[in-house]
Amino acid sequence: MNAPAASASPANVKRFRVEGLSCASCVRRTESAIEAVDGIESATVNLATGTAEVHLKNGVDFSSIVKAVKGAGYKIPASRLDIGVDGMTCASCVRRVEQAIAAVPGVSGVTVNLATESASVDLLNDDARSGVEEAIRKSGYTPVLRSDRVGDSDAHEAAKAAELRALKRDFTLAAIFTLPIFLFEMGSHFVPGMHAWLMGIVDRSTLYIVYFILATIVQFGPGLRFYRKGFPALMRFAPDMNSLVMLGSSAAWAYSVVATFAPAILPSGTVNVYFEASAVIVTLILLGRLLEARAKGRTGEAIKRLMGLRAKSARVLRDDAFIDVPLEEVVVGDRLQVRPGDKVPVDGVVESGASYVDEAMISGEPAPVSKAEGDEVIGGTINKAGSFVYRATKIGADTVLAQIIRMVENAQGAKLPVQAMVDRVTAWFVPAVMLAAALTFVIWLMFGPDPALAFALVNAVAVLIIACPCAMGLATPTSIMVGTGRAAQLGVLFRNGEALQNMRNTRVVAFDKTGTLTLGRPALTDFVVQPGFERADVLSLAASAEAMSEHPVADAIVEAARSEDLRLKSVDEFKAVAGFGIAADVDGRRLHIGADRFMRQHNVEIGKASADAEKLAADAKTPLYAAVDGRLAALIAIADPVKESTPEAIAALHALGLEVAMVTGDNRRTAETIAARLGIDRVEAEVLPEGKVEAIKRLRGQVGPVCFVGDGINDAPALAEADVGIAIGTGTDVAIESADVVLMAGDVTGVANAIGLSQATMKNIKQNLFWAFAYNASLIPVAAGVLYPATGLLLSPMLAAGAMALSSVFVLGNALRLKRFRAPLSVRSAD
């Protein structure tokens, strides 16, 4: 019954893997879930291969299928393919490539970026890879596979450099052959006596033949690139910017050829040549493309700088000797030698030797970091004075630097929600321009003054040339590229484009306290022993139990015991209760350590100690209680120093008009004391780890969109719940899946920088979009001659070509202003 129609289009068939299938009932459950989605004609799931084939109607969003499968208890895995797309020139190219790739069976999502000339494709099966490449080719473009290999990156850069050289060559040739036509023809119109002087030297027919030779060289020499791309696109009924340039310049050239060699065909009074227009159009468009290519290169400087940090070789131990080998030959477990001044090739752990390493590109810290046996080193950092040998633990795409580059590339290649409007417009823009040009020609031919044919031709060509989907296609991605690149220089990594857009709407920034606002290195400040107990005994018991915990507070107690040379004892039945405390049997005695709520839970009477705890809390210390065999034994106070940058960061957020909140498990008295000292507006205290999500929801309901800042490990649910989650990175902890933004250094001033940059980038995008749309909305009617009846003004095709070329350059130039973005607060960066 579910057999699909034989005529089903491949574009309406999706094949993908399904994980978690184990029996026939799983198959039926999955099929039923998929078929329940609106627009699904049929679904067939194969248990043996673990795949599904779905026949769907036009307009069905694949994400709804993914959601249905997930709701049934199964998963559709996807892999990411990043592939270059050469030959795209405008927004309509982007739309065409996206539609072609999206139609490939096994593709669940695709984003094409004009600025990076690349596509990010979500694949549901590996077989779709070849289909993606073929789809790009059939669209008229060239797929370029990319990888993390240094050689491949160099090859890509070499290809872009070759393309720039070709543009320079073509523009130079076009300019050389266009200049004589332009000077003679324009000079005859604007320089008194020049026309008579020129006609005295050469007759009109001979001059036209010279113009023909020069313009033809330009048209089919440097201008051949427009035919190579534009004509096939036109034949596929999918015209692009190249098609518009080809049609406009060809119309002016062809009309001029007829006027030169067969003037009798044309009506009386219309025998004019427009060789200067055809040649100048090609030359100015090439100039625009050249300037655009140069500007595009500047937008990607952040990635180039990051890639430049990678070492190209390494000194590896081979046969009892260290030899230089290409970086690609390093494998996990290799022992590598790093000498003074060398770049650290890959990530690893020091085995021998000692040195100081410049890690500014990772942490933003300008001072070199001491490295000795057991310390981690990161690929791309620079060794200073000493020498050491280390063991490789991560190579290739797994290194910290590769992860950073991948994050920046993903953010730069992202498509913001605001881009959806641009996509809808560009879907019909070029055909609409061609229709407008045709109507312009017909109207001027029917109603225009004599010579009507000449007026009709000139104005139709002007309409074809003035239109600029290039500017619309570049408006958003170039700003994203420059903005995220500048952010990377400031130590802020946007993991996706949505975060860049959503962050500007933030109304309240909520911080986790420990390790975010504070150093995350608590110290024991007070240990008040209760009557009937001895300090050394209780501290030894407490340290013995806490040694089993990974909590920072535990480290503080253990460190205090060690500083007093106390012996740790054997521990049995250790149990940690998140947000409350720990319980353990230590040396035959039952021990409880935790907050007052933990004591009450175990019926431990805290008595007068609660008053002392209040005083400690008022002093911004965290009070804890230690109970031995059900009796209160000690009142413990832990203090975690506030980071030096925290007050400044909070002041910067207030300057941006934002509220600041703190979410912590500390008791309310301690939390409110710290908040008062730092100028924090709202406090969510005594929050258990699982309660942070509810705290985020409360803040959103009270204030508005929430940005939550945490360490990216314990705070994963809260980071995911927040409108924007920001993780404090530590160099080796950059791949935090729950966060939208990662701050490479542990400096919270990066939060204000990220929000400020988000606001600046979105403002820049709005300016670009306004320019792109306002340009076309205003100048296309002018090119069509709407001002002529009232003012007698017409737009020359040459001026149209210049304006079109400059529009893209303007958008790129405006985006490049983000490179000068000055952070609200200065993060110690490698900028």
C-alpha positions, 0 to 999 in steps of 0.5 A: 500500500505504501509503494511509491509512485514510479514517477517520484522525483529524486528530489522528493525522496530522502534516504537516511540512516536510523540509529537504535532499531532493534526489532520489527516493532521498532521498524513499524513505530518509526514508519508510523512516526514518519508517516504522521508528518504532514506532507509524507506520502510513504515511509519504508524502514529497513531493519537489516540496513538500518535505513529509511526511505521517505517519499514526500511532497514539495515543501516538507521540512526535513527537520520535522522528520528528524523530530518525528524519528526522535520522538519515536525514540530513535535518531537520525545521525548526520555528518558534516561536509564542508565543500568549496564552490567555485564560480559563484558571483551573486546571491542567485548563484547561492540560491541555485546551489542550495536548491541543487544540493538540497535535492540530493537524497541523503542531504538533510540540510545545506548552507551556502555562503557567497563570501567564503565560496563554500557550502556546509552540508549535513549528510545522512549517508556517505553515499550522498557525498558524490551526489553533492559534488555532482549537483554542484557541477550540474548547477554550473559551478565547480566543487572543491573538496577541503580538509584540515591538511596544511597542504590542502589549505595552502593549495586553496590559498594558491588557487585564490591567488591565481584567481586574483592574478587572472582578474588583474590580467583581464582587467588590465587588458580590458582597460588598455583596449577600452581606454582609446574608445572611451577617450575618443567617444566621450571626448568628442561629446565633452571636449570642444573641437575634438569631434571635428579634429578626429573627423579630420584625421579619420572618417566615421566608418573607419573609426567605427571599425577601429572601435569594433576591433577594440571592443570585440577584443574586450568583449570576447577576451577578458569578457569571455568569463561572463559568457562561460558562466552566464550562457550555460545559466541562461540555457538552464533557465537559471540566469545569474549576474553573469547572464545580466552582464553578458546580455547587456554588454552583448546587446550594446556590442551587437547593435553597434556591429549592425550599425557599423557593417549593415546600417541599412537594416536599422531605421532612419536616425537610429544608426549609432554605435555603443562600442564604448558602452559594451567595452566600459561595462565589461571593464568596470564589472571586472574592476568591481570583481577585482576590488571585491576579490581583494576585499573578500581576501581581507574578510578571511584574514582571521582564518588565515592568521589562525592557519598561519599558527600551524607548524608545517613540520615536527622533530620526531623520535625515529630510530633513537634520533630526532628528525624533521618530518612533515606534520602529516606524518606525526601520530598519537604517541610520538615523542617530539622535541621542541627547541627554543623559538620552535612552534609546538607542532601538535597537542601533547604532554611534556615528558622531560625538559622545561621551558616557557611557552607563549600561549597568547593565541589560546588564552590571551595571556601575554606572559609566557607560561611555565611548562615542565614534566606532566604539563599540557602543551598546545599545537601552534603555541610558541616555545621561548627559552628552554627545550623539552620533549613531549608525547603527542596526544592529539593530532590533525582535526583533534588539536585545540587549534584545529577546533578553534579554526573549525569553530570560526569557519562554522560561524563564518559560514553560518546563515543568520535568520535574517538571511531568509528574507534575502533568499526569498528576494533573490529567488526571483530577482534576476528573472525579474530584472530581465523582465523589467529590461524587456518591458523597458525596451518595449515601452521605449520602443512604443512610446519613446521619442525618436530615435525610439529604438536607440532609446529602448536599447540604451535603457534596457541595457542600463536596467540589465547592468544596474541590477546587483544581486551581488550586493544582496548576497554579500551583505550578510555573510561578509559582515559575519566573516569579519565580525566573527574573525574580529571576535576570534582576535579578541578571544571570543569564539562564536560556535554558530551564527544564530548566537551572533544575531541573538546575543544583541537581544540580551537583556540580562547576563547571568553568571555562574559564580565559581570559576566564572566570577571567581578564580575557581580556586577556593581556599580554607579561611576558617576552621572553627572546631566545636567543643569535644573535638580537636582541630587536627583530628576533624581536619584529617577526617574531613580531608580524607573524605574530601580527597574522594571528591572532585569539587573545588571546595574539596581541594581547598580542605585537602590542601589545608590538611596537607599544609599542616602535614596531617595524615589522610585516613582510609575511606569507605562508602563515599557518597557525594550529593550534588548541591548538598555535601558528602557522606563517608565512613572514615577510619570507622567513623561516620562523617557528613560535610555540607551546607546547613540543609545537608545537616538538617537532612541528617538531623545534625543540630547546628545550634549556635554555630549558625550565628557564626555561619551568618557572620562568615557569610556576611564576610563573603565566605561560604560556610559549611558544617562537618559532623562526626557520628551525628554531632557537629564537629566543626564550622568550615569557611571557604572563600573563592577570590573574585577575579580581578577583571570581574568588577570591570566586566560587570561595569561594562555590561551595565554600560551596555544597558544590561542587568547582571545576575548571579546563579550560585549554590551558596547560601543567600547571605553569602551570595547577596554579600558578594553581589552587593560588593560587585554591583550585581542586580539579581541573585539566584542563591542556594540553587542546586545544579539541576535548578539552574535551568529553572533559574534561567527560566525565571530570569527570562520571565522577569527580565527578558532574553538571558545570556548565561555564562558558565564553565561549560562542563557542570553548567551544560543544561543551563548553557543549553537553556539560555538564549545564548550560552557562553562557556569560559574556555581554558585552552584545552576545553574549547569543544564545549557542545552546550555553549553557543559562544566560547571565551578562550581566556578565563577573563569574563570581560569577553562577555561584554566584548562578545555582546558589543561585537554582536550589536556592532555586527548586526548593525553593520548587516542592517546597513548593508542590507539597506544599501543593497535593497535601496540601491536596487529599488531606487536605481532600477527605475532610474535606469529604466528612464522613469525620470526622463519625462520630468527631467530629461535625465537618463542613466548611461549604461556605463554609469550603470556598470560603474554603480553596479561594480561599486555597490558590491565594493561598498558592502564589502568596505562597510563590512571591513569596518568591523575589523576596527571594532574596539572592544568595550573592555580590552581583553588580553588577546593576541590581536 
